[in-house]
Amino acid sequence: MNCLILTNPKSGNFIGLKKLQKLQNYLLANNIQTNLYLSEYKNSITEYCIKNKDKYDDFIAVGGDGTINEVIQLSKYKSFNLAIIPTGTANVLAKEFNICETNLFKAADTIIKNKKIRINTWLANDRIFLLMLSGGIDSMSVENINLTLKKYTGKFSYIYQAFKELFFSPKNEYILDFNNSKIKTKQFFLMNISKYAGNFKLTKPLNYNDKKLELIYFNEYSNIKLLLFALFVLFNSNTAKLNFIKKIYIDYSKISHSENSNKLPIQFDGDAGLYTPLEIKFNNSISLYVNN
C-alpha cells in the first residue's frame, strides 16, 4: 500500500517533522509506504491531491477538520480511501468514529487494521463538505473568528465569538427550498454525521451512506430558545423534545437569502468561505478508515 500524508505546517497544531517521520516509520514497519506533502498555502493540499489523484488511492490527513476538508475536495474527481490522524481543535470526525486523538500510532492503527466504511460527501456549489453545513449564529462566529485568539485559546475562541454574535449581531433569515417545501429560519444545520463542534451530539447516529442529510432547523427563534437548544446539546439531551426544533431528512436543497438582505455566511465542516445562494446536492462516497 502506498499512501500520501498531507498536513499543514503553519497550523497551530502542527506536530512537527520528527513526529511525522516517526509516523512514516511506524507505517512502513507495517508494510505501508508513504509520501509526505506539507501545505504551502490555503487550499494547496486540495491542489496537490488533484494533481496526484492517479498516483494514490489512500490519503492520510494529519491535522484537524479543516485539513480533512481540503483533502476531501478530491472526491469531486474520484472516490478514494481516507485516513485521519487527528491533531486539530475540535476533531469532530475523529470523535464520531472514536479515532484516538492523543496517540499518533493508535490513530494510525486504523489504517493497519484496514477496516473502512463508506461515507457520503456533499457538494455546496463548488465546495465539498463531509461533516455538516449550517447557517446562523455559528456561521457568523466562524466568519468573524479572531484567528490570533483561536491560535492561543482553541475552541474557547468560538464560544467567545458566539456570545458576541448572539447579543450584538443582527439575526439573518435563511430561506431553504427542499422536497417541494420552502422554509424560513434564522438557524439551521445540515448534518452528515451526528457530532457537532467536538463531542456534542445534534442528532442520533446516522446512516453515513444513504445519500441523505438530516436538516435541523428552528421554526421559531429567539436568543432564549437558542440558549435552551445549546443547553440541550451541552448535556446530550434530545433536542427533538424542543417544540421549536424541526428535523427532516433531505437529499437536495437550495439555500438563499431574502431580496432585501446581503449574502449570508455559511460554515461547512467548521470553515468559512461559503455564502448564499447555495445549491446542496449529493456528490460521491469515499471510504473512511475507522475503529468501530
BALOBA-1460 file (C-alpha; in Angstrom, 3 decimals):
// residues 292
<rec num="1" residu="m" x="0.000" y="0.000" z="0.000"/>
<rec num="2" residu="n" x="1.292" y="3.452" z="-0.937"/>
<rec num="3" residu="c" x="-0.301" y="6.412" z="0.859"/>
<rec num="4" residu="l" x="0.025" y="10.180" z="0.688"/>
<rec num="5" residu="i" x="0.260" y="12.034" z="4.020"/>
<rec num="6" residu="l" x="-0.950" y="15.634" z="3.993"/>
<rec num="7" residu="t" x="-0.581" y="18.220" z="6.738"/>
<rec num="8" residu="n" x="-0.350" y="21.956" z="7.346"/>
<rec num="9" residu="p" x="2.958" y="23.069" z="8.938"/>
<rec num="10" residu="k" x="1.563" y="26.572" z="9.544"/>
<rec num="11" residu="s" x="-1.242" y="25.265" z="11.740"/>
<rec num="12" residu="g" x="-1.027" y="25.931" z="15.447"/>
<rec num="13" residu="n" x="-1.499" y="22.191" z="15.965"/>
<rec num="14" residu="f" x="1.326" y="21.078" z="13.639"/>
<rec num="15" residu="i" x="3.010" y="18.027" z="15.197"/>
<rec num="16" residu="g" x="6.469" y="18.679" z="13.724"/>
<rec num="17" residu="l" x="8.680" y="16.886" z="11.224"/>
<rec num="18" residu="k" x="10.202" y="14.483" z="13.775"/>
<rec num="19" residu="k" x="6.815" y="13.066" z="14.751"/>
<rec num="20" residu="l" x="5.807" y="12.839" z="11.113"/>
<rec num="21" residu="q" x="8.962" y="10.826" z="10.397"/>
<rec num="22" residu="k" x="8.143" y="8.508" z="13.319"/>
<rec num="23" residu="l" x="4.637" y="8.073" z="11.906"/>
<rec num="24" residu="q" x="6.022" y="7.197" z="8.491"/>
<rec num="25" residu="n" x="8.456" y="4.694" z="10.034"/>
<rec num="26" residu="y" x="5.643" y="3.099" z="12.057"/>
<rec num="27" residu="l" x="3.522" y="2.639" z="8.940"/>
<rec num="28" residu="l" x="6.498" y="1.358" z="6.938"/>
<rec num="29" residu="a" x="7.120" y="-1.278" z="9.617"/>
<rec num="30" residu="n" x="3.600" y="-2.467" z="8.811"/>
<rec num="31" residu="n" x="4.248" y="-2.573" z="5.042"/>
<rec num="32" residu="i" x="2.591" y="0.765" z="4.333"/>
<rec num="33" residu="q" x="4.741" y="3.103" z="2.272"/>
<rec num="34" residu="t" x="4.026" y="6.822" z="2.495"/>
<rec num="35" residu="n" x="4.986" y="10.087" z="0.868"/>
<rec num="36" residu="l" x="4.582" y="13.423" z="2.634"/>
<rec num="37" residu="y" x="3.218" y="16.746" z="1.443"/>
<rec num="38" residu="l" x="3.366" y="19.911" z="3.560"/>
<rec num="39" residu="s" x="0.794" y="22.574" z="2.746"/>
<rec num="40" residu="e" x="2.251" y="25.758" z="1.254"/>
<rec num="41" residu="y" x="-0.845" y="27.989" z="1.333"/>
<rec num="42" residu="k" x="-4.604" y="27.701" z="1.798"/>
<rec num="43" residu="n" x="-6.077" y="25.021" z="-0.487"/>
<rec num="44" residu="s" x="-2.656" y="23.867" z="-1.700"/>
<rec num="45" residu="i" x="-3.468" y="20.431" z="-0.200"/>
<rec num="46" residu="t" x="-6.516" y="20.248" z="-2.462"/>
<rec num="47" residu="e" x="-4.465" y="21.267" z="-5.481"/>
<rec num="48" residu="y" x="-1.768" y="18.697" z="-4.682"/>
<rec num="49" residu="c" x="-4.308" y="15.895" z="-4.217"/>
<rec num="50" residu="i" x="-5.955" y="16.664" z="-7.554"/>
<rec num="51" residu="k" x="-2.602" y="16.873" z="-9.313"/>
<rec num="52" residu="n" x="-1.605" y="13.457" z="-7.925"/>
<rec num="53" residu="k" x="-5.021" y="11.797" z="-7.985"/>
<rec num="54" residu="d" x="-3.866" y="8.983" z="-10.272"/>
<rec num="55" residu="k" x="-0.820" y="8.125" z="-8.141"/>
<rec num="56" residu="y" x="-2.653" y="7.322" z="-4.898"/>
<rec num="57" residu="d" x="-5.849" y="5.711" z="-3.688"/>
<rec num="58" residu="d" x="-5.116" y="6.255" z="0.028"/>
<rec num="59" residu="f" x="-4.784" y="9.714" z="1.579"/>
<rec num="60" residu="i" x="-3.872" y="10.416" z="5.218"/>
<rec num="61" residu="a" x="-4.898" y="13.777" z="6.666"/>
<rec num="62" residu="v" x="-2.784" y="14.768" z="9.675"/>
<rec num="63" residu="g" x="-4.484" y="17.742" z="11.286"/>
<rec num="64" residu="g" x="-7.955" y="18.987" z="12.094"/>
<rec num="65" residu="d" x="-11.268" y="19.083" z="10.284"/>
<rec num="66" residu="g" x="-10.021" y="21.931" z="8.057"/>
<rec num="67" residu="t" x="-7.182" y="19.773" z="6.720"/>
<rec num="68" residu="i" x="-9.619" y="16.911" z="6.169"/>
<rec num="69" residu="n" x="-11.903" y="19.231" z="4.231"/>
<rec num="70" residu="e" x="-9.053" y="20.230" z="1.916"/>
<rec num="71" residu="v" x="-8.370" y="16.551" z="1.185"/>
<rec num="72" residu="i" x="-11.980" y="15.582" z="0.535"/>
<rec num="73" residu="q" x="-12.304" y="18.188" z="-2.214"/>
<rec num="74" residu="l" x="-10.664" y="15.416" z="-4.250"/>
<rec num="75" residu="s" x="-13.947" y="13.471" z="-4.122"/>
<rec num="76" residu="k" x="-15.247" y="15.688" z="-6.934"/>
<rec num="77" residu="y" x="-12.808" y="13.789" z="-9.184"/>
<rec num="78" residu="k" x="-12.628" y="10.270" z="-7.730"/>
<rec num="79" residu="s" x="-13.592" y="8.022" z="-4.855"/>
<rec num="80" residu="f" x="-10.690" y="7.204" z="-2.524"/>
<rec num="81" residu="n" x="-9.693" y="5.907" z="0.906"/>
<rec num="82" residu="l" x="-9.280" y="8.496" z="3.670"/>
<rec num="83" residu="a" x="-7.434" y="8.024" z="6.949"/>
<rec num="84" residu="i" x="-7.183" y="10.684" z="9.638"/>
<rec num="85" residu="i" x="-4.579" y="11.392" z="12.295"/>
<rec num="86" residu="p" x="-6.476" y="13.971" z="14.379"/>
<rec num="87" residu="t" x="-4.405" y="16.842" z="15.764"/>
<rec num="88" residu="g" x="-6.842" y="19.738" z="15.396"/>
<rec num="89" residu="t" x="-9.011" y="21.836" z="17.706"/>
<rec num="90" residu="a" x="-12.380" y="20.067" z="17.506"/>
<rec num="91" residu="n" x="-11.580" y="16.820" z="15.635"/>
<rec num="92" residu="v" x="-15.275" y="16.210" z="15.008"/>
<rec num="93" residu="l" x="-14.810" y="13.376" z="12.505"/>
<rec num="94" residu="a" x="-12.384" y="11.593" z="14.828"/>
<rec num="95" residu="k" x="-14.866" y="11.825" z="17.701"/>
<rec num="96" residu="e" x="-17.664" y="10.481" z="15.523"/>
<rec num="97" residu="f" x="-15.681" y="7.297" z="14.891"/>
<rec num="98" residu="n" x="-13.671" y="7.068" z="18.137"/>
<rec num="99" residu="i" x="-10.308" y="7.583" z="16.456"/>
<rec num="100" residu="c" x="-7.592" y="8.287" z="19.016"/>
<rec num="101" residu="e" x="-6.678" y="11.968" z="19.382"/>
<rec num="102" residu="t" x="-3.840" y="11.571" z="21.889"/>
<rec num="103" residu="n" x="-1.586" y="8.969" z="20.258"/>
<rec num="104" residu="l" x="-0.438" y="9.138" z="16.630"/>
<rec num="105" residu="f" x="0.293" y="5.437" z="16.437"/>
<rec num="106" residu="k" x="-3.084" y="4.351" z="17.800"/>
<rec num="107" residu="a" x="-4.734" y="6.608" z="15.257"/>
<rec num="108" residu="a" x="-2.543" y="5.079" z="12.540"/>
<rec num="109" residu="d" x="-3.681" y="1.602" z="13.597"/>
<rec num="110" residu="t" x="-6.968" y="2.293" z="11.806"/>
<rec num="111" residu="i" x="-5.009" y="2.066" z="8.539"/>
<rec num="112" residu="i" x="-3.161" y="-1.068" z="9.588"/>
<rec num="113" residu="k" x="-6.390" y="-2.823" z="10.647"/>
<rec num="114" residu="n" x="-7.847" y="-1.886" z="7.256"/>
<rec num="115" residu="k" x="-11.450" y="-1.510" z="8.408"/>
<rec num="116" residu="k" x="-13.375" y="1.016" z="6.340"/>
<rec num="117" residu="i" x="-16.891" y="2.369" z="5.994"/>
<rec num="118" residu="r" x="-18.479" y="4.250" z="3.124"/>
<rec num="119" residu="i" x="-19.490" y="7.842" z="3.820"/>
<rec num="120" residu="n" x="-21.199" y="10.356" z="1.540"/>
<rec num="121" residu="t" x="-19.680" y="13.657" z="0.508"/>
<rec num="122" residu="w" x="-21.860" y="16.609" z="-0.473"/>
<rec num="123" residu="l" x="-21.497" y="19.488" z="-2.895"/>
<rec num="124" residu="a" x="-22.339" y="23.066" z="-1.873"/>
<rec num="125" residu="n" x="-21.958" y="24.991" z="-5.124"/>
<rec num="126" residu="d" x="-18.326" y="24.174" z="-5.929"/>
<rec num="127" residu="r" x="-17.177" y="23.121" z="-2.433"/>
<rec num="128" residu="i" x="-17.364" y="19.668" z="-0.837"/>
<rec num="129" residu="f" x="-18.400" y="19.087" z="2.760"/>
<rec num="130" residu="l" x="-18.262" y="15.848" z="4.720"/>
<rec num="131" residu="l" x="-19.406" y="16.654" z="8.269"/>
<rec num="132" residu="m" x="-22.070" y="19.325" z="8.192"/>
<rec num="133" residu="l" x="-23.126" y="22.687" z="6.875"/>
<rec num="134" residu="s" x="-25.004" y="25.378" z="8.796"/>
<rec num="135" residu="g" x="-26.209" y="28.960" z="8.866"/>
<rec num="136" residu="g" x="-26.931" y="31.244" z="11.805"/>
<rec num="137" residu="i" x="-25.036" y="32.250" z="14.932"/>
<rec num="138" residu="d" x="-22.433" y="29.541" z="14.386"/>
<rec num="139" residu="s" x="-21.696" y="30.528" z="10.773"/>
<rec num="140" residu="m" x="-21.397" y="34.179" z="11.833"/>
<rec num="141" residu="s" x="-18.966" y="33.109" z="14.574"/>
<rec num="142" residu="v" x="-16.804" y="31.121" z="12.152"/>
<rec num="143" residu="e" x="-16.910" y="34.017" z="9.666"/>
<rec num="144" residu="n" x="-15.758" y="36.585" z="12.252"/>
<rec num="145" residu="i" x="-13.466" y="34.499" z="14.467"/>
<rec num="146" residu="n" x="-10.276" y="36.157" z="15.666"/>
<rec num="147" residu="l" x="-7.607" y="33.815" z="14.281"/>
<rec num="148" residu="t" x="-4.953" y="35.027" z="16.725"/>
<rec num="149" residu="l" x="-7.277" y="34.312" z="19.639"/>
<rec num="150" residu="k" x="-8.087" y="30.901" z="18.148"/>
<rec num="151" residu="k" x="-4.387" y="30.034" z="17.938"/>
<rec num="152" residu="y" x="-3.916" y="30.571" z="21.676"/>
<rec num="153" residu="t" x="-7.303" y="29.574" z="23.131"/>
<rec num="154" residu="g" x="-8.598" y="26.946" z="20.688"/>
<rec num="155" residu="k" x="-12.308" y="26.169" z="20.930"/>
<rec num="156" residu="f" x="-12.858" y="28.826" z="23.627"/>
<rec num="157" residu="s" x="-12.383" y="31.476" z="20.947"/>
<rec num="158" residu="y" x="-15.513" y="30.132" z="19.220"/>
<rec num="159" residu="i" x="-17.527" y="30.316" z="22.441"/>
<rec num="160" residu="y" x="-16.434" y="33.916" z="22.959"/>
<rec num="161" residu="q" x="-17.295" y="34.834" z="19.362"/>
<rec num="162" residu="a" x="-20.674" y="33.065" z="19.562"/>
<rec num="163" residu="f" x="-21.695" y="35.187" z="22.564"/>
<rec num="164" residu="k" x="-20.653" y="38.332" z="20.695"/>
<rec num="165" residu="e" x="-22.783" y="37.315" z="17.720"/>
<rec num="166" residu="l" x="-25.695" y="36.315" z="19.953"/>
<rec num="167" residu="f" x="-26.012" y="39.663" z="21.690"/>
<rec num="168" residu="f" x="-24.583" y="42.196" z="19.230"/>
<rec num="169" residu="s" x="-25.245" y="40.976" z="15.670"/>
<rec num="170" residu="p" x="-28.474" y="41.022" z="13.618"/>
<rec num="171" residu="k" x="-30.145" y="37.642" z="13.205"/>
<rec num="172" residu="n" x="-30.479" y="36.986" z="9.493"/>
<rec num="173" residu="e" x="-33.130" y="34.820" z="7.865"/>
<rec num="174" residu="y" x="-32.185" y="31.948" z="5.570"/>
<rec num="175" residu="i" x="-34.577" y="30.516" z="3.002"/>
<rec num="176" residu="l" x="-34.347" y="26.759" z="2.389"/>
<rec num="177" residu="d" x="-36.081" y="25.165" z="-0.578"/>
<rec num="178" residu="f" x="-36.295" y="21.342" z="-0.465"/>
<rec num="179" residu="n" x="-38.682" y="18.438" z="-1.163"/>
<rec num="180" residu="n" x="-41.207" y="20.841" z="-2.722"/>
<rec num="181" residu="s" x="-41.217" y="22.823" z="0.533"/>
<rec num="182" residu="k" x="-39.838" y="26.210" z="1.471"/>
<rec num="183" residu="i" x="-38.982" y="27.380" z="4.978"/>
<rec num="184" residu="k" x="-37.503" y="30.494" z="6.532"/>
<rec num="185" residu="t" x="-35.250" y="30.128" z="9.563"/>
<rec num="186" residu="k" x="-32.583" y="32.029" z="11.489"/>
<rec num="187" residu="q" x="-30.619" y="28.894" z="12.421"/>
<rec num="188" residu="f" x="-30.250" y="25.565" z="10.648"/>
<rec num="189" residu="f" x="-27.900" y="22.591" z="10.462"/>
<rec num="190" residu="l" x="-27.471" y="20.067" z="7.644"/>
<rec num="191" residu="m" x="-25.913" y="17.009" z="9.261"/>
<rec num="192" residu="n" x="-23.990" y="14.212" z="7.541"/>
<rec num="193" residu="i" x="-22.746" y="12.905" z="10.914"/>
<rec num="194" residu="s" x="-24.198" y="13.116" z="14.433"/>
<rec num="195" residu="k" x="-21.435" y="15.113" z="16.169"/>
<rec num="196" residu="y" x="-21.003" y="18.873" z="16.149"/>
<rec num="197" residu="a" x="-18.265" y="21.265" z="17.352"/>
<rec num="198" residu="g" x="-16.363" y="18.490" z="19.073"/>
<rec num="199" residu="n" x="-18.122" y="15.809" z="21.058"/>
<rec num="200" residu="f" x="-21.620" y="17.307" z="21.098"/>
<rec num="201" residu="k" x="-24.428" y="15.312" z="19.532"/>
<rec num="202" residu="l" x="-27.003" y="17.184" z="17.485"/>
<rec num="203" residu="t" x="-28.808" y="14.043" z="16.419"/>
<rec num="204" residu="k" x="-28.834" y="10.265" z="16.718"/>
<rec num="205" residu="p" x="-26.261" y="8.228" z="14.747"/>
<rec num="206" residu="l" x="-26.949" y="8.457" z="11.030"/>
<rec num="207" residu="n" x="-26.681" y="6.179" z="8.040"/>
<rec num="208" residu="y" x="-23.497" y="7.566" z="6.505"/>
<rec num="209" residu="n" x="-24.100" y="6.179" z="3.029"/>
<rec num="210" residu="d" x="-27.816" y="6.723" z="2.342"/>
<rec num="211" residu="k" x="-27.439" y="9.883" z="0.223"/>
<rec num="212" residu="k" x="-29.461" y="11.871" z="2.753"/>
<rec num="213" residu="l" x="-28.730" y="14.735" z="5.139"/>
<rec num="214" residu="e" x="-30.649" y="15.495" z="8.295"/>
<rec num="215" residu="l" x="-31.936" y="19.047" z="8.329"/>
<rec num="216" residu="i" x="-32.364" y="20.514" z="11.831"/>
<rec num="217" residu="y" x="-33.869" y="23.982" z="11.988"/>
<rec num="218" residu="f" x="-35.565" y="26.497" z="14.274"/>
<rec num="219" residu="n" x="-39.160" y="27.136" z="13.214"/>
<rec num="220" residu="e" x="-39.296" y="29.802" z="15.941"/>
<rec num="221" residu="y" x="-36.255" y="31.778" z="17.039"/>
<rec num="222" residu="s" x="-35.151" y="33.912" z="19.977"/>
<rec num="223" residu="n" x="-31.935" y="34.229" z="21.950"/>
<rec num="224" residu="i" x="-33.583" y="32.358" z="24.823"/>
<rec num="225" residu="k" x="-34.560" y="29.482" z="22.512"/>
<rec num="226" residu="l" x="-31.029" y="29.319" z="21.105"/>
<rec num="227" residu="l" x="-29.533" y="29.192" z="24.609"/>
<rec num="228" residu="l" x="-32.019" y="26.464" z="25.585"/>
<rec num="229" residu="f" x="-31.049" y="24.490" z="22.496"/>
<rec num="230" residu="a" x="-27.361" y="24.923" z="23.398"/>
<rec num="231" residu="l" x="-28.038" y="23.569" z="26.903"/>
<rec num="232" residu="f" x="-29.771" y="20.511" z="25.469"/>
<rec num="233" residu="v" x="-26.785" y="19.901" z="23.197"/>
<rec num="234" residu="l" x="-24.309" y="20.511" z="26.024"/>
<rec num="235" residu="f" x="-25.944" y="17.859" z="28.212"/>
<rec num="236" residu="n" x="-26.596" y="15.443" z="25.311"/>
<rec num="237" residu="s" x="-30.364" y="15.760" z="25.707"/>
<rec num="238" residu="n" x="-32.745" y="15.009" z="22.856"/>
<rec num="239" residu="t" x="-33.246" y="18.318" z="21.018"/>
<rec num="240" residu="a" x="-36.299" y="16.851" z="19.257"/>
<rec num="241" residu="k" x="-38.173" y="17.406" z="22.529"/>
<rec num="242" residu="l" x="-37.966" y="21.168" z="21.936"/>
<rec num="243" residu="n" x="-41.150" y="22.261" z="20.181"/>
<rec num="244" residu="f" x="-39.355" y="24.963" z="18.183"/>
<rec num="245" residu="i" x="-36.908" y="22.460" z="16.635"/>
<rec num="246" residu="k" x="-37.835" y="20.567" z="13.481"/>
<rec num="247" residu="k" x="-35.955" y="17.692" z="11.855"/>
<rec num="248" residu="i" x="-36.340" y="16.176" z="8.406"/>
<rec num="249" residu="y" x="-34.234" y="14.077" z="6.014"/>
<rec num="250" residu="i" x="-33.482" y="15.641" z="2.648"/>
<rec num="251" residu="d" x="-31.402" y="14.782" z="-0.419"/>
<rec num="252" residu="y" x="-31.285" y="18.212" z="-2.060"/>
<rec num="253" residu="s" x="-31.744" y="21.838" z="-1.086"/>
<rec num="254" residu="k" x="-31.340" y="25.389" z="-2.262"/>
<rec num="255" residu="i" x="-30.380" y="27.978" z="0.357"/>
<rec num="256" residu="s" x="-30.887" y="31.661" z="-0.255"/>
<rec num="257" residu="h" x="-31.429" y="34.996" z="1.476"/>
<rec num="258" residu="s" x="-34.282" y="37.488" z="1.246"/>
<rec num="259" residu="e" x="-34.233" y="40.102" z="-1.507"/>
<rec num="260" residu="n" x="-33.526" y="42.951" z="0.930"/>
<rec num="261" residu="s" x="-30.630" y="41.113" z="2.588"/>
<rec num="262" residu="n" x="-26.938" y="40.827" z="1.768"/>
<rec num="263" residu="k" x="-25.381" y="37.439" z="1.073"/>
<rec num="264" residu="l" x="-25.318" y="35.374" z="4.279"/>
<rec num="265" residu="p" x="-22.352" y="33.335" z="5.550"/>
<rec num="266" residu="i" x="-22.455" y="29.548" z="5.643"/>
<rec num="267" residu="q" x="-19.992" y="27.414" z="7.572"/>
<rec num="268" residu="f" x="-19.056" y="23.970" z="6.285"/>
<rec num="269" residu="d" x="-17.007" y="21.434" z="8.247"/>
<rec num="270" residu="g" x="-16.099" y="24.219" z="10.685"/>
<rec num="271" residu="d" x="-14.712" y="26.512" z="7.997"/>
<rec num="272" residu="a" x="-15.878" y="29.799" z="6.482"/>
<rec num="273" residu="g" x="-15.962" y="30.779" z="2.839"/>
<rec num="274" residu="l" x="-19.441" y="29.925" z="1.565"/>
<rec num="275" residu="y" x="-22.318" y="32.384" z="1.119"/>
<rec num="276" residu="t" x="-25.898" y="32.297" z="-0.058"/>
<rec num="277" residu="p" x="-27.243" y="31.454" z="-2.553"/>
<rec num="278" residu="l" x="-26.227" y="27.790" z="-2.460"/>
<rec num="279" residu="e" x="-27.282" y="24.554" z="-4.080"/>
<rec num="280" residu="i" x="-26.739" y="21.421" z="-1.955"/>
<rec num="281" residu="k" x="-26.609" y="18.016" z="-3.609"/>
<rec num="282" residu="f" x="-25.003" y="14.590" z="-3.254"/>
<rec num="283" residu="n" x="-21.503" y="14.359" z="-4.695"/>
<rec num="284" residu="n" x="-19.841" y="10.988" z="-4.160"/>
<rec num="285" residu="s" x="-18.951" y="8.413" z="-1.499"/>
<rec num="286" residu="i" x="-15.492" y="7.749" z="-0.111"/>
<rec num="287" residu="s" x="-14.099" y="5.054" z="2.198"/>
<rec num="288" residu="l" x="-13.006" y="6.123" z="5.681"/>
<rec num="289" residu="y" x="-10.662" y="4.097" z="7.885"/>
<rec num="290" residu="v" x="-12.349" y="3.618" z="11.271"/>
<rec num="291" residu="n" x="-12.001" y="1.797" z="14.575"/>
<rec num="292" residu="n" x="-15.639" y="0.873" z="15.247"/>
